[in-house]
């Protein structure tokens, strides 16, 4: 979920200023431990939304502090939000930092400069597995500490995190069982491209 769409959704409920949006988003996401968005990110995103015509100022308020600008959704913003509601969210599982890290370690084993310290891909797998077990423990404790009568949504979010963590552990086991096969394959390289202008067809 992009922050911009979340802010549009919150503004569709009522006009708010930046501080209110930050607090509302943090509560909606289940706390900063789930999704830590800094206030500066909210204000920067609001400025971009205003520049794009998706939100507009809806007055100011002042209560014992500096003046705060309140924002509301525009017609264009409503259309953007409707488009977000109508489309699926991309999971993003293929964009995986650990996968890139592991493939780099394999490349170093195969073709790293001589004399340099080489990373053991199995050690990376073990470290990742330890980290996942710690995360699973943390998510389970959080889930078990929530009251289903008032926090069922957050419980379901924790259960999703647990399910993803368990699937990740199974994937690490599969990778480790086939790591030698991966090592025997050539390192991925970009396709060669010819330089200069393409030839005109004759």
Phi and psi in degrees as a GROMACS rama.xvg file:
@    title "Ramachandran Plot"
@    xaxis  label "Phi"
@    yaxis  label "Psi"
@TYPE xy
-81.2161  148.554  UNK-2
-61.1575  -36.9721  UNK-3
-59.5674  -42.837  UNK-4
-68.7741  -36.0701  UNK-5
-64.0773  -41.4647  UNK-6
-65.9652  -39.777  UNK-7
-59.696  -43.2746  UNK-8
-62.7935  -41.0414  UNK-9
-67.731  -37.9513  UNK-10
-72.5147  -20.528  UNK-11
-69.8045  -21.1212  UNK-12
-80.7475  -41.8161  UNK-13
-170.934  161.455  UNK-14
-69.1656  140.532  UNK-15
-146.404  160.706  UNK-16
-98.5946  173.046  UNK-17
-56.8727  -42.3399  UNK-18
-63.2266  -42.88  UNK-19
-62.7762  -40.2531  UNK-20
-63.9629  -42.0892  UNK-21
-61.6765  -45.718  UNK-22
-65.4047  -41.1887  UNK-23
-67.0748  -40.7527  UNK-24
-64.781  -44.3134  UNK-25
-60.292  -42.78  UNK-26
-65.1018  -42.8946  UNK-27
-63.4582  -37.4584  UNK-28
-79.8721  -4.32528  UNK-29
90.414  19.8555  UNK-30
106.453  160.319  UNK-31
-64.0628  -23.6125  UNK-32
-68.3844  -22.6467  UNK-33
-86.6978  -44.1025  UNK-34
-150.38  100.962  UNK-35
-90.7252  98.9492  UNK-36
-104.9  126.188  UNK-37
-78.9066  148.829  UNK-38
-53.9346  -37.3312  UNK-39
-60.6869  -35.1754  UNK-40
-64.421  -38.6073  UNK-41
-64.3195  -47.2391  UNK-42
-66.7697  -38.1175  UNK-43
-64.5657  -42.9654  UNK-44
-65.6818  -39.8765  UNK-45
-59.9662  -43.0623  UNK-46
-61.1629  -40.391  UNK-47
-68.9022  -38.5916  UNK-48
-63.9602  -39.8093  UNK-49
-66.013  -42.7926  UNK-50
-62.4324  -32.2562  UNK-51
-84.1674  -4.33129  UNK-52
79.4546  15.8892  UNK-53
-87.8897  -24.6866  UNK-54
-132.989  160.852  UNK-55
-140.906  157.967  UNK-56
-68.1906  141.816  UNK-57
-125.811  37.9415  UNK-58
99.9313  179.654  UNK-59
-129.715  162.13  UNK-60
-143.219  153.103  UNK-61
-143.099  120.289  UNK-62
-136.166  83.4188  UNK-63
72.422  17.2071  UNK-64
-156.754  -163.676  UNK-65
-65.7783  155.755  UNK-66
-65.239  136.723  UNK-67
-116.435  131.371  UNK-68
-85.0086  128.834  UNK-69
-96.5636  146.723  UNK-70
-123.321  150.787  UNK-71
-130.997  161.781  UNK-72
-79.212  137.718  UNK-73
-91.8816  173.611  UNK-74
-58.8296  -41.2868  UNK-75
-64.6133  -38.8128  UNK-76
-64.6951  -36.3188  UNK-77
-63.7677  -39.5363  UNK-78
-65.437  -41.0534  UNK-79
-63.1269  -41.7052  UNK-80
-66.0967  -41.4225  UNK-81
-60.7294  -38.052  UNK-82
-63.9498  -40.0395  UNK-83
-64.0479  -43.0062  UNK-84
-60.2539  -34.2719  UNK-85
-82.5246  -13.1572  UNK-86
-113.28  155.641  UNK-87
-72.9291  154.826  UNK-88
-93.4189  129.485  UNK-89
-73.6187  126.953  UNK-90
-62.9507  -37.4918  UNK-91
77.4103  20.5151  UNK-92
-69.0709  -24.7461  UNK-93
-75.6073  -18.2842  UNK-94
-94.3854  85.8221  UNK-95
-120.989  117.168  UNK-96
-63.8476  -40.4863  UNK-97
-63.665  -38.9515  UNK-98
-59.0436  -46.3169  UNK-99
-61.5501  -42.5766  UNK-100
-59.7519  -45.1216  UNK-101
-65.4799  -43.2579  UNK-102
-65.3928  -34.3354  UNK-103
-65.0428  -40.6015  UNK-104
-63.0356  -41.1771  UNK-105
-63.4918  -41.7968  UNK-106
-62.624  -37.4578  UNK-107
-65.9683  -39.6079  UNK-108
-61.7263  -39.1331  UNK-109
-79.8732  -42.3007  UNK-110
-141.585  21.2943  UNK-111
-69.1218  155.747  UNK-112
-58.6809  140.227  UNK-113
-63.7699  143.576  UNK-114
89.1857  -14.5556  UNK-115
-83.5618  149.439  UNK-116
-68.06  127.014  UNK-117
-103.794  143.172  UNK-118
-87.4086  137.641  UNK-119
-86.1157  115.477  UNK-120
-55.7474  -34.6614  UNK-121
-65.5195  -35.2206  UNK-122
-65.5712  -36.7896  UNK-123
-63.9128  -42.0447  UNK-124
-61.7175  -41.152  UNK-125
-66.2003  -41.1574  UNK-126
-65.1637  -40.2871  UNK-127
-65.74  -39.1113  UNK-128
-64.0957  -43.1753  UNK-129
-60.6764  -43.776  UNK-130
-61.968  -39.4963  UNK-131
-67.0048  -40.0271  UNK-132
-61.1347  -39.9681  UNK-133
-64.6119  -41.8497  UNK-134
-64.5174  -43.1015  UNK-135
-59.5541  -41.5096  UNK-136
-62.6701  -43.4704  UNK-137
-65.087  -45.7866  UNK-138
-63.3778  -39.2073  UNK-139
-65.1741  -43.1121  UNK-140
-61.1877  -42.6741  UNK-141
-63.9099  -44.8284  UNK-142
-60.8168  -46.1743  UNK-143
-69.2699  -18.65  UNK-144
-90.4159  -1.11467  UNK-145
-93.8148  149.067  UNK-146
-92.5538  114.492  UNK-147
-64.0379  -17.5168  UNK-148
-75.0588  -19.196  UNK-149
-129.548  -13.0652  UNK-150
-131.25  36.9105  UNK-151
-62.9004  -38.0903  UNK-152
-58.794  -44.1952  UNK-153
-68.7279  -34.0039  UNK-154
-62.702  -43.7844  UNK-155
-63.9325  -36.4711  UNK-156
-64.1526  -43.313  UNK-157
-64.317  -37.6694  UNK-158
-66.5403  -34.3542  UNK-159
-65.4343  -44.0358  UNK-160
-60.6518  -41.516  UNK-161
-63.4805  -43.7904  UNK-162
-62.6259  -41.5652  UNK-163
-65.2265  -40.5215  UNK-164
-62.9089  -41.757  UNK-165
-66.1485  -38.9288  UNK-166
-65.5427  -37.9269  UNK-167
-63.3783  -39.5973  UNK-168
-63.6572  -41.0521  UNK-169
-63.8496  -38.8654  UNK-170
-65.0877  -40.2073  UNK-171
-61.9657  -39.7797  UNK-172
-61.3058  -41.8522  UNK-173
-65.5548  -42.4693  UNK-174
-61.9179  -45.065  UNK-175
-62.9288  -36.8088  UNK-176
-69.5784  -20.1059  UNK-177
-119.446  16.1385  UNK-178
-62.5039  -38.1769  UNK-179
-62.8584  -36.2377  UNK-180
-64.6606  -41.662  UNK-181
-62.3771  -42.0669  UNK-182
-61.6553  -31.3219  UNK-183
-78.9734  -11.7883  UNK-184
-87.0661  152.034  UNK-185
-65.8244  151.228  UNK-186
-66.7001  137.186  UNK-187
-65.0585  131.304  UNK-188
-129.792  152.462  UNK-189
-68.5409  154.464  UNK-190
-68.221  141.128  UNK-191
-71.3325  134.798  UNK-192
-120.562  139.399  UNK-193
-76.9285  142.492  UNK-194
-90.4616  162.41  UNK-195
90.2136  179.582  UNK-196
-74.9369  144.634  UNK-197
-66.1196  148.289  UNK-198
-70.6917  141.518  UNK-199
-71.2451  136.951  UNK-200
-66.9681  142.936  UNK-201
